[in-house]
Amino acid sequence: MVSGIVGFLAMAWGIAGFVAVLLYCIPMQSFWNFTQGRCFNFSTFFLTMETIGLVIDVIILALPLRAIANLQLPRDKRIVLGGIFLLGGL
């Protein structure tokens, strides 16, 4: 259930980012010619996109940790197994 919700959020954020990039400047010609139309503030746009992307990535990395904590294994093996999954963050 939780993984489905996180998957939906990641997919929705990817689609929203794609649409936002397409609509970055309205009309699209103003991306090359700044005298007409208007564009997003690039710094704010980039910071927002990357911050939310980072949060979604951390949530995805943390998904298996609860299942690992519930395994019938010794504590040190669960820690090692969780560390192996967290290596995906590198």
N, C-alpha and C positions, 0 to 999 in steps of 0.2 A: 504494500500500500504506500509506504513512505517513498520507496524508490520510484513508483509510478508518478507520484506528485513531483518529486525532484526532477524526473525526466521530462515531465510536462513543462515545468518551470524553465528548464534549460532550453528546451525546444522553443518555447514561447519567447524567451529572451533573445535567442538567436534570430528568430523571425523579426522581432521588434527592432533589433539592431540593424538587420538588412534593410528594413523599410526606412529606418532613420537615416541610414547612409544614402539611400536613394533620394530622400527628401532633405538632405543636408542643406542645399541651397534651393530656393524657390524664386524664380524659375531656374532650371538646372544650368543654363548658360551663365548665370551669375557666379558660378564656381570659378570660371576663367575670367570673367569681366565683372569686377566688383562695383562698377558704377551703377549697375541696375540690379534690382531684386534685393534679397536679404539672405543671410546664412546664419547657422547656429554659431555660438561661441565655441570654437574648436576645443579649447582647453577644458571647458566645463563638460562638453559632450564626451571627450575622450576619458576624462576622469570618472564620469558617471558610468560609462560603458565598462571600463576596466574594473571599477570597484564592485559593481554588481556581478560581473563575471568572476571575480576573485571569490566573492562570497558563495556563489553557486559551486565553484570548484572545491572549496573547503567543505561544503556540505556533501558533495559527491565523495570526497576522500573519507569523510567520517561515517558514511553509510554502513560499511561492514563492521565497524568497531563494536556496535551493540550486539551483533550476532556472535562476534568473537568472544565477547565478555560472557556470553551465556553457554559457551562450549564446556564440555566436561573434560577439561584438560588442566594440568597443573598451572599455577599462576605464571611461572616463568615462561612456559611454552605459549600461553596466551599473549604475553607481552611481546615475545619474539614474532609471533604470527601477526599481531597488530602492527608491529614495526615494519614487517615485510609489505603489508598492504599500504602503509603510509609512505613507503619508498616511491610509490607512484606520484607523489607530490614533487619529486625531484625532476 
